[in-house]
Amino acid sequence: MKIAELGNLIEFKDGLQGVVEKVNENSVIVNLTHMENFHELEMEEKTVVNHKNYKIIKQSINA
């Protein structure tokens, strides 16, 4: 299993996507405002995702 790095775009939980803002030992903190439909989903801006529960879609989008 490859662990995401800062700036990576990841996908988790039925298609939600976000940008990794912090990498912890067992999880990442993800900013969800990257998604076009973010405001329609009525979710918090950030969430925590365990390393086992995501896949990396795109390497660092900040590069």
Secondary structure, DSSP 8 states (H G I E B T S, - for coil): -----TT-EEEETTTEEEEEEEE-SSEEEEEGGGSTTHHHHT--SEEEEEGGGEEEEES-TT-
